[in-house]
């Protein structure tokens, strides 16, 4: 009986050759292994513009002629790994990826095999857009060579540079600050103002029986908590640029209180999570903010009433744009370090019982562009600039404007930051509605 090469052997060889060509086309070297291989078909070496970097990735190629993958849709599919392959890969000292090649449509998809993958977690979920093997995947694959333990080292993104927006807003402070003596502690002073008949204001700080504020306490309700004959007006820099770290912390607290007061009409404060968030104007109602983005006029649903996927007449939850604020002094300049996030309520006012799951789901959808857009949006709001006259949002701060914010700095990076470096995107389960738990999550 004559020898015969099976169709399975033939498509396997074709798949390895096609994968080698694909890696060469995206700028990597690829060396195939001998026929004694037991689960690694080749080694890909990262190159930067033709320069080998001695950073290796183990590659296993699985090829098919024209068969559909499990649960395949236009968006993705699943792939079940073999138990013996998983056990073999777990001993690898190199990162391991699997490449799926289909000859009929010349498609390549790739996925990392996590070192901690157990034999009970053999199903990989592929996203056809995110996991396609092409030039856009080069940076993500190169990042796999960074050690997961220890301090690690940096694998530079491949290709040209870009401009990065720093999430720090320089603060322009008032030239003068009011300082007075007070017989009260901060808690005692707050209790006095709460019990008073006139409206209270709390954008002040007390430390060591010394009162600080940017408003004149003698002309406000705060006259009750200071010694009116002991009020001085001094240069703000004498306090703001103090070298003592405790004094800086006290001034930082004052800035946070001032931010709450200045934008109190439109920003709420979540004391537990320590974030500012856009207030709803009405129950279960979306609120829009129009502003000038980096290039075009834009608008954002800063309060978004998300409908239930199954019952369109019911509101599943309300998502509010929010940010965590930190004030830092750097080289005699105070900055507001702004970290965009989200706040969740049931109807715009009642805190949601399970915000963590909703936040995690939304964060997985955020990418570099959306975070950049949020920083720009927050700067436009806080600076009170570039808001169209016909905007329905209305005035968004008090008549007292003590804090002014300059635009966030822009830094030129020598190389482009890969999108996946901003965080891992959890793959959707093919054939299932990914919003079963996180109903109605979508990008604004």
Phi, psi and omega in degrees: 000130182286153178288152182216134175273125183285160176299325180295318178294320182296312181293330176295316178294319178298318180297317179295319179295319179294321179295320178300315179298319180296316179296321177296323181291329179270003172100015178253153167278155178214121179244119177285157181261175180286176180287358177274004183297148184242009181158004175231114184275336182190170179241123176263135179247131181289134175232147176243105181054044177088356181263115178296138183253004180057034177242116193249150175228131176278136186235129171247125182256130174242118185246149174220157182281299181210007182293148175281150176279165181298136177056032186286134173229186177292338183265328184184192181194176176240158180218128182264122180280153176280140181300318182294327176294316180300315180298324178290314183294332183296340179269000185288139174269004176244153171296143183243133173235152174251136178244124178257123181241132176239121187292323187299323180242008177053045179258145177232128174232148182225157179205140174285144172260101182301144181298329184270007180300128180261164180293344178275353181241058189273350185271121173264141178248119184257137171255118186298329179280314186280333188251020178283136182272102178208194183300326181293341180274351187301314182295319181295320178292319179299324181296339180293342182278356176286127181301142180275346179241158180077192183283337177074188176213171188260129172258112184294139173300148183268140177107196186282182185265184178202170176260133180251139178264125181272133184278052179231124179256116176297137184256132172261114185269154172300151183291330186233155178225147180265131180234132181216159172274153180216143178276002189245155167279172180299317180296318179296319180296319179297320180297321180296316182290324177298324183278349183286158180282329183276161181302140182268159172217140189232021179273062179216169179222145176234128175216126179059039180062027173242130185257133175238140171195160176266355173255156179284112185294340183289340183256008184228183179298338181291355175299337181288343187244008178233162171276106189298334179274003181239033180263125178241152174247120183232168178294129182303324184298335180296330179260317185295328184252027179294141182282338181289128185294327178294323178293323177294320178296321179294321179291324177298319177299319179299319180295321179295318178296323180292322177297317178299320181288315186294327182244024184296338180291331188234350180243128172267170181232119176268104185295324183291313181267351179058054177228150171269144180214153178292133178279147174282147178272332180205163183295131177055038182236134177285144180236132186247138173241123179258138184202172176266116179280194182298329183236309188242168170293137185221169174213152182225141172280087185287339167233118187238113176278107186268125182280151176296136182295328184265331180235096186295345180273356182247140176273121181287316178191170177240127181254129181247132170297139184213170174207145171271133185247135173224134180255129183226142175260122179226116177052053178063021176230126176273139179235147165264112177270116193247118180248104183298141177204199182220153177237141185236137176228168178278327184219011184107344185228322182272123180304140180288144182286334183230064183287336185297316180294319179295319180295317180298319179296317180291321180298326179295335180274339182289141175229187183303313183296318182292322178293320177300315179298324179292321178297317179296316180300315180294322177296317179299319180293311185290330180276345180070020183251161173061024178265121182301148181296329183271010182294132180283357184292327178084178178299137186236028170199170180287172177291340179271118181243090180272326181257130173241147185235127174277163180297154178294145179295152176245130182244132177274121179263139180291337180224163181276135177278123180295143183304319184290346178290343179285348179150157181280136177262120180287125183294146177282149176280117181295137179085359179236158176276113183292351180259015178302321179266315183259078189295126169079015180290132176205161177285141177286000000 
